[in-house]
Amino acid sequence: MSQDIRDFVTLSCDLLGLGEPTHSTPVFAEVRNELFAQLVERGFRSIALETDRVAALVANDFVQDGTGTLDLAMSEGFTHVFGGVAANRRLIAWMREYNETRAPAKRLSFHGFDTQTENTSAPSPRRYLEYARDFLDLEADIAGPAGDDERWNRTEAVMDAASSIGATADAYRLRAIATDLLAVLRARKPEPVTDAWSRAEIHLVAGIDLLRYHRQCAEPLEPQERYMPLSAVRDAIMARNLLDIRAAEAGRGATLVFAHNLHLRRQAGTMRVAGKGTHWLPAGALVAPLLGDRYAFVATSLGLSEAMGLQEPEADTYEGFLQKHVTTAWGLLPSSGIPPAMVRTDPTPRQGYFPLDQATLDDAEAILHVRG
C-alpha cells in the first residue's frame, strides 16, 4: 500500500486519469488535492476537472495571474455545482499561491474538459458562436436563428424529440454559420497561438458541440432510450477536449484529469436507466488507444460513508478486501494485486455509488481506496 501516486505513474504518462466512484462525497476531491501536489513535484503542470471548458477559463485566469477574485473563480469558473465544493476552492487557492512566485512558463493551469450540459438541459449555442464572430469581426446573424435562449434550455428540448430545436431549420442554419466561422478562424491561426485566438476557438467549438448535442436530442427515442446516446455524445466531446488540452500543455508538463470513474475507464461504460442497461464509450476509452502508454487510469473506491448512508462492505467484496488491507484513511494499491471478489450490492441508486468490479480493475493501473 502507498500514499504516493508517483509510485504508479510511469515516465511516459502525460495524461493521468484519477476517478471517483460517486459525486456524493467530497472526500475524493480532498485526496485529489494531496495527490496533485505530489504530481506537481514530479513535473505535472495542469489539472482538468469534470466541469465546463468555457467556464473554467474564468478560474484559470485567477489561477494564472490573479485576474478577478477567488469568489468569482468559484462562482463563474465551475459548473455542475462543483464550484460549491470546498476542496475545489482550496485547489484553486493553492494553485494561485503556487503561481505567484513563478514565471509564466512554470505556472500551473486549470482546465475544464466537460460540456455545458446537464442530464436534462443544454444551453443555447448563441453566445459561444457570437463570441467567435465578434473576435473575427465578421457580420453574421446568429441571434435571429438562435432565437430565445430559453427554448434551448428547457427540459423538454432535451427529453422530448418533438420539442427539440436540434433538427430545425434554425439549427441547420446555425451549423452552417458555425462551420464558416471555424474555417475563417483556422485560416487566421497565428504563430505562435495567442490566448485571444485560443479562447475564440474554445468558445466556437463549444457552440458547435452544443449544436451536436441538441441534434441528438431531436432523435425520436423513448425517454429510457435517450440517456445512452446523449452520454456517448458527451463523452466524445470530453475526449476531444482532453486531446486539445494535452496539445496545449504538451510543452509544459503532464496533466491530471479528475472525473467520475465511468468517464475515465478504458472500456465501454455501463449504467442501468429505468431498469435498462445502457452502454457507451467513455472519454477514457476514446483517448487511451490514441495515447497508448501516455495515458494511465487510477480508479477509486469507498468503504463506508455515514453522510451517504453507505455501510461497511461485506468481507467477500472488492471493497471488503480493500477495507482490510488499507490501514490508513486512504491508500493506493496496484490493481493487479487485488484478487477476484464479489461485486458489492448494498449501495442504493440515491447514493450514486458505483461499486468496484473486475472490469474496472482490468482498466486501471491502481486503485485508490478511501476507508471512510
Secondary structure, DSSP 8 states (H G I E B T S, - for coil): -BS-GGGG--TT--EEEEEES-SS-THHHHHHHHHHHHHHHHT--EEEEEEEHHHHHHHHHHHHH--S-HHHHHHHS--TTGGG-HHHHHHHHHHHHHHTTS-GGG--EEEEEE-S-BTTB---SHHHHHHHHHHHT-----HHHH--THHHHSHHHHH-GGG-STTSHHHHHHHHHHHHHHHHHHHT--SS--HHHHHHHHHHHHHHHHHHHHHHHTS---HHHHHHHHHHHHHHHHHHHHHHHHHHHTTT--EEEEEEHHHH-SS-EEEEETTEEEEE--HHHHHHHHHGGGEEEEEEEE--BTTTTB----TTBHHHHHHHH--SSEEEEEGGGS---B------GGGT-----HHHHHH-SEEEEE--
